């Protein structure tokens, strides 16, 4: 999966060092989260027993942390986190989401991050497209996400946009379903399996 300058690679033990370098460049991202907020404990790893970077590394090694990484040369410059609801249970407005959920999807997209030197250049969309391709390679199925509503013309902090925007998802073929909370939405798309 490539763009003219960029290549998409999955988050694996081999790509984790590049992912970690990007996170560390930005002080652990979102106040030291290291993209661990939406993850829960696993059979082998309890979140509160590790610093966030080590916790994330353990999940990657266990095969229960997924992301599409956008690479420019040897450097990761963005990611889009995705996985099953079991891997990523900690979504915002979870009770409200689950109360209105008629058809739980096997996949969810929970988090984006783009290097400060590459923002506003379409890299988040590359990461989203990469995640959808990796989901297709893993068998496809329905994908939900929880992007933010952004008021036209209003400046919005990038930390608010960790879930991306509704507009970006709709341009990628997602359908708006409903709002949850004040500014979150639920969007959905069915991804065909590769070769299916």
Protein Blocks (a to p, Z undefined) as FASTA:
>chain_A
ZZfkbccddddfklmmmmmmmmmmnnopgghnnopmmpccdfkbcfklpcfklmmmmmmm
nopaccddddehjbcfbdcddddfklmmmbghklmmmmmpmbdcfbdcfbdcddfklgon
opmmmmmmmmmmmmmmnnpaadddddddddehiacdfklmmnopfklmmmnopacfbdch
jkbccdddddddehZZ
